[in-house]
């Protein structure tokens, strides 16, 4: 009988919750509450882009493998009462189109924006553009900014595939 009780207690104890050691949500990487132009230059230089050209302080034209071009522009910079640097980062790409393609691209943009919130697609008079906006509110790491850049490239690939399909190219 003792063995039966001991066995039952052993089985019962396997199903009991035991406190787990807490995991830290804090990493060791530095947290930035604003990005200076030098901070952004550092992040972009580490990406291994085919071409990286600073056209103005805080504005970079970038060409990645395969010829895809994008622009990264710092926004909301050096605001009073805020940390030195810029609080926002706009990542953009655009493509020209012919007038007869506009209705198809407008429909595509509306559908795309309804399906994906990671970036927004806008149709202008002579171009279609995609933009992702990154904020530093609450703090970000440079690794996080790198991931945001990669996410932009990934969602841009999806848009390009959809445009090719919709336009029958």
C-alpha positions in Angstrom: 0.0 0.0 0.0 2.9 2.4 0.8 4.3 1.8 -2.7 0.9 2.6 -4.3 0.6 5.8 -2.3 4.2 6.8 -3.1 3.7 6.1 -6.8 0.5 8.2 -6.8 2.3 11.0 -5.1 5.1 10.8 -7.6 2.7 10.9 -10.5 0.8 13.8 -8.9 3.9 15.8 -8.3 4.8 15.6 -12.0 1.7 17.5 -12.9 2.2 20.2 -10.3 3.4 23.6 -11.4 6.7 24.7 -10.0 8.1 28.2 -10.1 10.4 28.7 -13.0 13.4 30.9 -12.8 12.5 34.3 -14.1 13.9 35.3 -17.5 15.2 38.8 -17.9 13.5 41.0 -20.6 16.5 43.3 -20.5 19.4 42.6 -22.9 22.8 44.0 -22.7 22.6 46.1 -25.9 22.5 49.9 -25.5 19.0 51.4 -25.8 18.6 54.6 -27.9 15.7 57.1 -27.3 16.7 59.0 -30.4 19.1 58.3 -33.3 21.8 60.8 -34.3 22.9 60.9 -38.0 26.0 59.0 -36.9 23.9 56.3 -35.2 21.9 55.8 -38.4 25.1 55.8 -40.5 26.5 53.0 -38.2 23.4 50.9 -38.6 23.2 51.3 -42.3 27.0 50.6 -42.8 26.6 47.3 -41.0 23.9 46.1 -43.4 26.2 45.2 -46.3 24.1 47.1 -48.9 25.5 47.3 -52.5 25.4 51.1 -52.3 24.9 53.5 -49.5 24.9 57.2 -50.3 24.2 60.0 -47.8 22.5 62.8 -49.9 21.9 65.1 -46.9 22.4 64.7 -43.2 20.0 62.0 -42.1 18.9 61.0 -45.7 20.4 58.0 -47.4 19.8 56.5 -50.8 20.4 52.7 -50.7 20.7 50.0 -53.3 20.5 46.5 -52.1 21.4 43.2 -53.8 19.4 42.7 -57.0 19.2 46.5 -57.6 16.3 47.3 -55.3 16.5 51.0 -54.3 15.2 52.6 -51.1 15.6 55.8 -49.2 16.0 56.1 -45.4 15.2 59.5 -43.9 15.4 60.6 -40.3 12.4 62.6 -39.1 11.4 64.7 -36.0 15.0 65.7 -35.3 16.4 67.8 -32.4 13.1 68.6 -30.8 13.1 70.7 -27.7 12.8 68.6 -24.6 13.7 65.4 -26.4 17.0 63.5 -26.6 19.6 64.7 -29.1 18.9 63.1 -32.5 15.8 62.0 -34.4 12.7 60.3 -33.0 11.5 58.8 -36.3 12.8 57.0 -39.3 11.0 56.7 -42.7 12.0 53.9 -45.0 10.6 54.3 -48.5 10.7 52.9 -52.0 8.8 54.0 -55.1 8.2 53.0 -58.7 7.0 54.9 -61.7 4.0 53.7 -63.7 2.1 54.5 -66.9 -1.3 56.2 -66.7 -3.2 53.1 -67.9 -1.8 51.2 -64.9 -3.1 53.6 -62.3 -6.5 51.9 -61.7 -4.9 48.5 -61.2 -2.3 49.9 -58.8 -4.9 51.9 -56.8 -6.9 48.7 -56.3 -3.7 46.8 -55.4 -2.7 49.5 -52.9 -6.1 49.4 -51.2 -6.0 45.6 -51.0 -2.4 45.5 -49.8 -3.0 48.1 -47.1 -6.0 46.1 -45.9 -4.0 43.0 -45.6 -0.7 44.3 -44.2 -0.2 46.9 -41.5 3.6 46.6 -41.5 3.9 49.3 -44.2 1.6 51.5 -46.2 1.3 51.8 -50.0 0.4 55.1 -51.6 -0.4 55.8 -55.2 0.8 59.3 -56.4 0.2 60.9 -59.8 3.2 59.3 -61.4 4.5 56.8 -58.8 3.5 54.1 -56.3 5.4 54.1 -53.0 5.7 52.0 -49.9 6.7 53.4 -46.6 7.5 52.0 -43.1 7.9 54.4 -40.2 10.0 53.5 -37.2 9.8 55.4 -33.9 12.3 55.4 -31.1 9.7 56.2 -28.4 10.4 54.2 -25.4 13.8 53.2 -26.7 15.2 50.9 -29.4 18.4 49.1 -29.9 20.4 49.3 -33.1 19.7 45.7 -33.7 16.0 46.5 -33.6 16.5 49.2 -36.3 18.4 46.6 -38.4 15.4 44.3 -38.1 13.0 47.1 -39.1 15.1 47.6 -42.3 15.0 43.9 -43.1 11.2 43.8 -42.5 10.8 46.7 -44.9 12.8 44.8 -47.6 10.7 41.7 -47.0 7.3 43.5 -47.3 8.6 45.4 -50.3 9.3 42.0 -52.0 5.7 41.0 -51.4 4.5 44.3 -53.0 6.8 43.9 -56.0 5.4 40.3 -56.5 1.9 41.6 -56.3 2.5 44.4 -58.7 4.1 42.1 -61.3 1.1 39.7 -60.9 -1.5 42.5 -61.1 0.0 44.2 -64.1 0.8 41.0 -65.9 4.5 41.7 -66.2 
